[in-house]
């Protein structure tokens, strides 16, 4: 991995890095939300299967 001296980076490059950082941070937040939603959906499906199984056993 190349090393970059901060003195060699111009204003325009800093703005590009800032936008990239903001974009990556947004993707990370979205990714966490997707993972949380996936876990919630998995739990709901598990609960529905469990409830259905209990209802079938009571018949």
PDB file of N, CA, C and O in Angstrom:
ATOM      1  N   UNK A   1       0.848  -1.171   0.000  1.00  0.00           N
ATOM      2  CA  UNK A   1       0.000   0.000   0.000  1.00  0.00           C
ATOM      3  C   UNK A   1       0.891   1.231   0.000  1.00  0.00           C
ATOM      4  O   UNK A   1       1.752   1.375   0.868  1.00  0.00           O
ATOM      5  N   UNK A   2       0.691   2.116  -0.965  1.00  0.00           N
ATOM      6  CA  UNK A   2       1.546   3.302  -1.025  1.00  0.00           C
ATOM      7  C   UNK A   2       1.233   4.290   0.101  1.00  0.00           C
ATOM      8  O   UNK A   2       0.100   4.408   0.566  1.00  0.00           O
ATOM      9  N   UNK A   3       2.267   4.977   0.506  1.00  0.00           N
ATOM     10  CA  UNK A   3       2.123   6.010   1.529  1.00  0.00           C
ATOM     11  C   UNK A   3       2.004   7.351   0.829  1.00  0.00           C
ATOM     12  O   UNK A   3       2.776   7.660  -0.079  1.00  0.00           O
ATOM     13  N   UNK A   4       1.024   8.152   1.261  1.00  0.00           N
ATOM     14  CA  UNK A   4       0.804   9.466   0.662  1.00  0.00           C
ATOM     15  C   UNK A   4       1.078  10.528   1.712  1.00  0.00           C
ATOM     16  O   UNK A   4       0.574  10.457   2.833  1.00  0.00           O
ATOM     17  N   UNK A   5       1.870  11.497   1.340  1.00  0.00           N
ATOM     18  CA  UNK A   5       2.138  12.607   2.246  1.00  0.00           C
ATOM     19  C   UNK A   5       0.969  13.584   2.172  1.00  0.00           C
ATOM     20  O   UNK A   5       0.540  13.965   1.083  1.00  0.00           O
ATOM     21  N   UNK A   6       0.467  13.979   3.311  1.00  0.00           N
ATOM     22  CA  UNK A   6      -0.685  14.889   3.360  1.00  0.00           C
ATOM     23  C   UNK A   6      -0.368  16.233   2.712  1.00  0.00           C
ATOM     24  O   UNK A   6      -1.265  16.906   2.205  1.00  0.00           O
ATOM     25  N   UNK A   7       0.908  16.626   2.728  1.00  0.00           N
ATOM     26  CA  UNK A   7       1.282  17.890   2.102  1.00  0.00           C
ATOM     27  C   UNK A   7       1.143  17.831   0.588  1.00  0.00           C
ATOM     28  O   UNK A   7       0.997  18.867  -0.060  1.00  0.00           O
ATOM     29  N   UNK A   8       1.188  16.627   0.017  1.00  0.00           N
ATOM     30  CA  UNK A   8       1.104  16.465  -1.438  1.00  0.00           C
ATOM     31  C   UNK A   8      -0.338  16.410  -1.951  1.00  0.00           C
ATOM     32  O   UNK A   8      -0.566  16.379  -3.161  1.00  0.00           O
ATOM     33  N   UNK A   9      -1.293  16.399  -1.048  1.00  0.00           N
ATOM     34  CA  UNK A   9      -2.702  16.300  -1.457  1.00  0.00           C
ATOM     35  C   UNK A   9      -3.280  17.702  -1.613  1.00  0.00           C
ATOM     36  O   UNK A   9      -3.205  18.531  -0.706  1.00  0.00           O
ATOM     37  N   UNK A  10      -3.853  17.940  -2.776  1.00  0.00           N
ATOM     38  CA  UNK A  10      -4.457  19.251  -3.040  1.00  0.00           C
ATOM     39  C   UNK A  10      -5.871  19.351  -2.487  1.00  0.00           C
ATOM     40  O   UNK A  10      -6.452  18.364  -2.036  1.00  0.00           O
ATOM     41  N   UNK A  11      -6.403  20.548  -2.530  1.00  0.00           N
ATOM     42  CA  UNK A  11      -7.753  20.834  -2.018  1.00  0.00           C
ATOM     43  C   UNK A  11      -8.804  19.989  -2.733  1.00  0.00           C
ATOM     44  O   UNK A  11      -9.709  19.451  -2.094  1.00  0.00           O
ATOM     45  N   UNK A  12      -8.690  19.872  -4.047  1.00  0.00           N
ATOM     46  CA  UNK A  12      -9.668  19.089  -4.807  1.00  0.00           C
ATOM     47  C   UNK A  12      -9.628  17.614  -4.410  1.00  0.00           C
ATOM     48  O   UNK A  12     -10.672  16.976  -4.275  1.00  0.00           O
ATOM     49  N   UNK A  13      -8.430  17.079  -4.224  1.00  0.00           N
ATOM     50  CA  UNK A  13      -8.306  15.686  -3.806  1.00  0.00           C
ATOM     51  C   UNK A  13      -8.896  15.470  -2.414  1.00  0.00           C
ATOM     52  O   UNK A  13      -9.524  14.443  -2.157  1.00  0.00           O
ATOM     53  N   UNK A  14      -8.696  16.433  -1.521  1.00  0.00           N
ATOM     54  CA  UNK A  14      -9.278  16.317  -0.180  1.00  0.00           C
ATOM     55  C   UNK A  14     -10.804  16.276  -0.246  1.00  0.00           C
ATOM     56  O   UNK A  14     -11.446  15.532   0.496  1.00  0.00           O
ATOM     57  N   UNK A  15     -11.378  17.086  -1.144  1.00  0.00           N
ATOM     58  CA  UNK A  15     -12.837  17.078  -1.311  1.00  0.00           C
ATOM     59  C   UNK A  15     -13.324  15.724  -1.834  1.00  0.00           C
ATOM     60  O   UNK A  15     -14.372  15.232  -1.414  1.00  0.00           O
ATOM     61  N   UNK A  16     -12.562  15.129  -2.751  1.00  0.00           N
ATOM     62  CA  UNK A  16     -12.919  13.805  -3.277  1.00  0.00           C
ATOM     63  C   UNK A  16     -12.851  12.765  -2.160  1.00  0.00           C
ATOM     64  O   UNK A  16     -13.753  11.938  -2.030  1.00  0.00           O
ATOM     65  N   UNK A  17     -11.791  12.801  -1.355  1.00  0.00           N
ATOM     66  CA  UNK A  17     -11.661  11.865  -0.239  1.00  0.00           C
ATOM     67  C   UNK A  17     -12.798  12.043   0.767  1.00  0.00           C
ATOM     68  O   UNK A  17     -13.310  11.065   1.312  1.00  0.00           O
ATOM     69  N   UNK A  18     -13.188  13.293   1.009  1.00  0.00           N
ATOM     70  CA  UNK A  18     -14.280  13.560   1.942  1.00  0.00           C
ATOM     71  C   UNK A  18     -15.582  12.962   1.413  1.00  0.00           C
ATOM     72  O   UNK A  18     -16.318  12.330   2.170  1.00  0.00           O
ATOM     73  N   UNK A  19     -15.877  13.151   0.131  1.00  0.00           N
ATOM     74  CA  UNK A  19     -17.090  12.587  -0.457  1.00  0.00           C
ATOM     75  C   UNK A  19     -17.073  11.065  -0.410  1.00  0.00           C
ATOM     76  O   UNK A  19     -18.088  10.432  -0.121  1.00  0.00           O
ATOM     77  N   UNK A  20     -15.905  10.480  -0.698  1.00  0.00           N
ATOM     78  CA  UNK A  20     -15.779   9.031  -0.640  1.00  0.00           C
ATOM     79  C   UNK A  20     -16.029   8.528   0.779  1.00  0.00           C
ATOM     80  O   UNK A  20     -16.732   7.537   0.973  1.00  0.00           O
ATOM     81  N   UNK A  21     -15.461   9.202   1.757  1.00  0.00           N
ATOM     82  CA  UNK A  21     -15.636   8.823   3.155  1.00  0.00           C
ATOM     83  C   UNK A  21     -17.108   8.910   3.541  1.00  0.00           C
ATOM     84  O   UNK A  21     -17.626   8.000   4.188  1.00  0.00           O
ATOM     85  N   UNK A  22     -17.786   9.981   3.157  1.00  0.00           N
ATOM     86  CA  UNK A  22     -19.206  10.143   3.461  1.00  0.00           C
ATOM     87  C   UNK A  22     -20.028   9.021   2.820  1.00  0.00           C
ATOM     88  O   UNK A  22     -20.946   8.481   3.436  1.00  0.00           O
ATOM     89  N   UNK A  23     -19.687   8.681   1.577  1.00  0.00           N
ATOM     90  CA  UNK A  23     -20.404   7.619   0.871  1.00  0.00           C
ATOM     91  C   UNK A  23     -20.209   6.274   1.571  1.00  0.00           C
ATOM     92  O   UNK A  23     -21.165   5.522   1.757  1.00  0.00           O
ATOM     93  N   UNK A  24     -18.978   5.978   1.953  1.00  0.00           N
ATOM     94  CA  UNK A  24     -18.703   4.716   2.647  1.00  0.00           C
ATOM     95  C   UNK A  24     -19.412   4.664   4.000  1.00  0.00           C
ATOM     96  O   UNK A  24     -19.913   3.611   4.395  1.00  0.00           O
ATOM     97  N   UNK A  25     -19.457   5.783   4.706  1.00  0.00           N
ATOM     98  CA  UNK A  25     -20.156   5.829   5.990  1.00  0.00           C
ATOM     99  C   UNK A  25     -21.649   5.576   5.792  1.00  0.00           C
ATOM    100  O   UNK A  25     -22.266   4.866   6.587  1.00  0.00           O
ATOM    101  N   UNK A  26     -22.229   6.146   4.748  1.00  0.00           N
ATOM    102  CA  UNK A  26     -23.647   5.932   4.445  1.00  0.00           C
ATOM    103  C   UNK A  26     -23.910   4.464   4.124  1.00  0.00           C
ATOM    104  O   UNK A  26     -24.884   3.890   4.610  1.00  0.00           O
ATOM    105  N   UNK A  27     -23.054   3.856   3.314  1.00  0.00           N
ATOM    106  CA  UNK A  27     -23.212   2.441   2.984  1.00  0.00           C
ATOM    107  C   UNK A  27     -23.127   1.572   4.231  1.00  0.00           C
ATOM    108  O   UNK A  27     -23.872   0.602   4.370  1.00  0.00           O
ATOM    109  N   UNK A  28     -22.227   1.917   5.130  1.00  0.00           N
ATOM    110  CA  UNK A  28     -22.076   1.152   6.364  1.00  0.00           C
ATOM    111  C   UNK A  28     -23.334   1.247   7.201  1.00  0.00           C
ATOM    112  O   UNK A  28     -23.803   0.237   7.726  1.00  0.00           O
ATOM    113  N   UNK A  29     -23.892   2.448   7.336  1.00  0.00           N
ATOM    114  CA  UNK A  29     -25.131   2.608   8.105  1.00  0.00           C
ATOM    115  C   UNK A  29     -26.255   1.814   7.455  1.00  0.00           C
ATOM    116  O   UNK A  29     -27.025   1.159   8.156  1.00  0.00           O
ATOM    117  N   UNK A  30     -26.366   1.858   6.129  1.00  0.00           N
ATOM    118  CA  UNK A  30     -27.404   1.105   5.433  1.00  0.00           C
ATOM    119  C   UNK A  30     -27.199  -0.388   5.621  1.00  0.00           C
ATOM    120  O   UNK A  30     -28.163  -1.132   5.804  1.00  0.00           O
ATOM    121  N   UNK A  31     -25.969  -0.823   5.578  1.00  0.00           N
ATOM    122  CA  UNK A  31     -25.665  -2.235   5.732  1.00  0.00           C
ATOM    123  C   UNK A  31     -26.105  -2.728   7.099  1.00  0.00           C
ATOM    124  O   UNK A  31     -26.683  -3.809   7.211  1.00  0.00           O
ATOM    125  N   UNK A  32     -25.840  -1.956   8.131  1.00  0.00           N
ATOM    126  CA  UNK A  32     -26.266  -2.347   9.465  1.00  0.00           C
ATOM    127  C   UNK A  32     -27.779  -2.430   9.539  1.00  0.00           C
ATOM    128  O   UNK A  32     -28.318  -3.346  10.160  1.00  0.00           O
ATOM    129  N   UNK A  33     -28.466  -1.497   8.921  1.00  0.00           N
ATOM    130  CA  UNK A  33     -29.921  -1.506   8.935  1.00  0.00           C
ATOM    131  C   UNK A  33     -30.452  -2.740   8.220  1.00  0.00           C
ATOM    132  O   UNK A  33     -31.408  -3.363   8.683  1.00  0.00           O
ATOM    133  N   UNK A  34     -29.846  -3.092   7.110  1.00  0.00           N
ATOM    134  CA  UNK A  34     -30.271  -4.275   6.363  1.00  0.00           C
ATOM    135  C   UNK A  34     -30.065  -5.526   7.205  1.00  0.00           C
ATOM    136  O   UNK A  34     -30.930  -6.400   7.243  1.00  0.00           O
ATOM    137  N   UNK A  35     -28.932  -5.614   7.875  1.00  0.00           N
ATOM    138  CA  UNK A  35     -28.661  -6.768   8.726  1.00  0.00           C
ATOM    139  C   UNK A  35     -29.679  -6.856   9.863  1.00  0.00           C
ATOM    140  O   UNK A  35     -30.173  -7.937  10.182  1.00  0.00           O
ATOM    141  N   UNK A  36     -29.986  -5.714  10.467  1.00  0.00           N
ATOM    142  CA  UNK A  36     -30.966  -5.708  11.553  1.00  0.00           C
ATOM    143  C   UNK A  36     -32.331  -6.148  11.042  1.00  0.00           C
ATOM    144  O   UNK A  36     -33.011  -6.939  11.697  1.00  0.00           O
ATOM    145  N   UNK A  37     -32.741  -5.644   9.878  1.00  0.00           N
ATOM    146  CA  UNK A  37     -34.026  -6.038   9.306  1.00  0.00           C
ATOM    147  C   UNK A  37     -34.044  -7.527   8.983  1.00  0.00           C
ATOM    148  O   UNK A  37     -35.052  -8.200   9.197  1.00  0.00           O
ATOM    149  N   UNK A  38     -32.943  -8.036   8.473  1.00  0.00           N
ATOM    150  CA  UNK A  38     -32.854  -9.458   8.161  1.00  0.00           C
ATOM    151  C   UNK A  38     -33.036 -10.300   9.426  1.00  0.00           C
ATOM    152  O   UNK A  38     -33.761 -11.294   9.416  1.00  0.00           O
ATOM    153  N   UNK A  39     -32.376  -9.897  10.508  1.00  0.00           N
ATOM    154  CA  UNK A  39     -32.517 -10.635  11.764  1.00  0.00           C
ATOM    155  C   UNK A  39     -33.950 -10.592  12.282  1.00  0.00           C
ATOM    156  O   UNK A  39     -34.464 -11.598  12.772  1.00  0.00           O
ATOM    157  N   UNK A  40     -34.591  -9.444  12.176  1.00  0.00           N
ATOM    158  CA  UNK A  40     -35.982  -9.313  12.609  1.00  0.00           C
ATOM    159  C   UNK A  40     -36.877 -10.218  11.774  1.00  0.00           C
ATOM    160  O   UNK A  40     -37.746 -10.906  12.310  1.00  0.00           O
ATOM    161  N   UNK A  41     -36.665 -10.216  10.455  1.00  0.00           N
ATOM    162  CA  UNK A  41     -37.465 -11.081   9.582  1.00  0.00           C
ATOM    163  C   UNK A  41     -37.253 -12.551   9.912  1.00  0.00           C
ATOM    164  O   UNK A  41     -38.206 -13.331   9.924  1.00  0.00           O
ATOM    165  N   UNK A  42     -36.025 -12.927  10.175  1.00  0.00           N
ATOM    166  CA  UNK A  42     -35.736 -14.320  10.530  1.00  0.00           C
ATOM    167  C   UNK A  42     -36.455 -14.702  11.820  1.00  0.00           C
ATOM    168  O   UNK A  42     -37.016 -15.794  11.917  1.00  0.00           O
ATOM    169  N   UNK A  43     -36.442 -13.828  12.791  1.00  0.00           N
ATOM    170  CA  UNK A  43     -37.118 -14.101  14.060  1.00  0.00           C
ATOM    171  C   UNK A  43     -38.624 -14.200  13.863  1.00  0.00           C
ATOM    172  O   UNK A  43     -39.269 -15.065  14.455  1.00  0.00           O
ATOM    173  N   UNK A  44     -39.189 -13.327  13.039  1.00  0.00           N
ATOM    174  CA  UNK A  44     -40.629 -13.391  12.761  1.00  0.00           C
ATOM    175  C   UNK A  44     -41.002 -14.703  12.081  1.00  0.00           C
ATOM    176  O   UNK A  44     -42.013 -15.314  12.427  1.00  0.00           O
ATOM    177  N   UNK A  45     -40.193 -15.140  11.116  1.00  0.00           N
ATOM    178  CA  UNK A  45     -40.455 -16.407  10.435  1.00  0.00           C
ATOM    179  C   UNK A  45     -40.356 -17.576  11.418  1.00  0.00           C
ATOM    180  O   UNK A  45     -41.178 -18.492  11.385  1.00  0.00           O
ATOM    181  N   UNK A  46     -39.367 -17.539  12.274  1.00  0.00           N
ATOM    182  CA  UNK A  46     -39.201 -18.593  13.277  1.00  0.00           C
ATOM    183  C   UNK A  46     -40.425 -18.637  14.188  1.00  0.00           C
ATOM    184  O   UNK A  46     -40.943 -19.711  14.493  1.00  0.00           O
ATOM    185  N   UNK A  47     -40.876 -17.477  14.614  1.00  0.00           N
ATOM    186  CA  UNK A  47     -42.047 -17.402  15.494  1.00  0.00           C
ATOM    187  C   UNK A  47     -43.290 -17.946  14.791  1.00  0.00           C
ATOM    188  O   UNK A  47     -44.077 -18.675  15.395  1.00  0.00           O
ATOM    189  N   UNK A  48     -43.468 -17.591  13.515  1.00  0.00           N
ATOM    190  CA  UNK A  48     -44.631 -18.077  12.766  1.00  0.00           C
ATOM    191  C   UNK A  48     -44.587 -19.604  12.618  1.00  0.00           C
ATOM    192  O   UNK A  48     -45.605 -20.276  12.786  1.00  0.00           O
ATOM    193  N   UNK A  49     -43.403 -20.146  12.304  1.00  0.00           N
ATOM    194  CA  UNK A  49     -43.288 -21.606  12.185  1.00  0.00           C
ATOM    195  C   UNK A  49     -43.593 -22.277  13.520  1.00  0.00           C
ATOM    196  O   UNK A  49     -44.275 -23.300  13.568  1.00  0.00           O
ATOM    197  N   UNK A  50     -43.089 -21.703  14.588  1.00  0.00           N
ATOM    198  CA  UNK A  50     -43.304 -22.261  15.915  1.00  0.00           C
ATOM    199  C   UNK A  50     -44.785 -22.199  16.279  1.00  0.00           C
ATOM    200  O   UNK A  50     -45.329 -23.165  16.814  1.00  0.00           O
ATOM    201  N   UNK A  51     -45.437 -21.085  15.999  1.00  0.00           N
ATOM    202  CA  UNK A  51     -46.863 -20.931  16.283  1.00  0.00           C
ATOM    203  C   UNK A  51     -47.695 -21.916  15.473  1.00  0.00           C
ATOM    204  O   UNK A  51     -48.634 -22.516  15.995  1.00  0.00           O
ATOM    205  N   UNK A  52     -47.354 -22.082  14.202  1.00  0.00           N
ATOM    206  CA  UNK A  52     -48.074 -23.020  13.336  1.00  0.00           C
ATOM    207  C   UNK A  52     -47.912 -24.443  13.842  1.00  0.00           C
ATOM    208  O   UNK A  52     -48.866 -25.220  13.841  1.00  0.00           O
ATOM    209  N   UNK A  53     -46.732 -24.776  14.266  1.00  0.00           N
ATOM    210  CA  UNK A  53     -46.453 -26.112  14.775  1.00  0.00           C
ATOM    211  C   UNK A  53     -47.282 -26.375  16.028  1.00  0.00           C
ATOM    212  O   UNK A  53     -47.860 -27.453  16.171  1.00  0.00           O
ATOM    213  N   UNK A  54     -47.345 -25.410  16.928  1.00  0.00           N
ATOM    214  CA  UNK A  54     -48.122 -25.559  18.146  1.00  0.00           C
ATOM    215  C   UNK A  54     -49.609 -25.710  17.832  1.00  0.00           C
ATOM    216  O   UNK A  54     -50.287 -26.538  18.440  1.00  0.00           O
ATOM    217  N   UNK A  55     -50.120 -24.922  16.893  1.00  0.00           N
ATOM    218  CA  UNK A  55     -51.529 -25.010  16.515  1.00  0.00           C
ATOM    219  C   UNK A  55     -51.847 -26.378  15.920  1.00  0.00           C
ATOM    220  O   UNK A  55     -52.884 -26.967  16.225  1.00  0.00           O
ATOM    221  N   UNK A  56     -50.957 -26.878  15.074  1.00  0.00           N
ATOM    222  CA  UNK A  56     -51.164 -28.196  14.448  1.00  0.00           C
ATOM    223  C   UNK A  56     -51.134 -29.304  15.498  1.00  0.00           C
ATOM    224  O   UNK A  56     -51.872 -30.282  15.381  1.00  0.00           O
ATOM    225  N   UNK A  57     -50.306 -29.168  16.502  1.00  0.00           N
ATOM    226  CA  UNK A  57     -50.220 -30.192  17.554  1.00  0.00           C
ATOM    227  C   UNK A  57     -51.442 -30.186  18.458  1.00  0.00           C
ATOM    228  O   UNK A  57     -51.768 -31.204  19.068  1.00  0.00           O
ATOM    229  N   UNK A  58     -52.123 -29.044  18.551  1.00  0.00           N
ATOM    230  CA  UNK A  58     -53.307 -28.954  19.399  1.00  0.00           C
ATOM    231  C   UNK A  58     -54.542 -29.527  18.709  1.00  0.00           C
ATOM    232  O   UNK A  58     -55.544 -29.788  19.374  1.00  0.00           O
ATOM    233  N   UNK A  59     -54.497 -29.725  17.413  1.00  0.00           N
ATOM    234  CA  UNK A  59     -55.666 -30.230  16.673  1.00  0.00           C
ATOM    235  C   UNK A  59     -55.860 -31.703  16.866  1.00  0.00           C
ATOM    236  O   UNK A  59     -56.796 -32.280  16.313  1.00  0.00           O
TER     237      UNK A  59
END
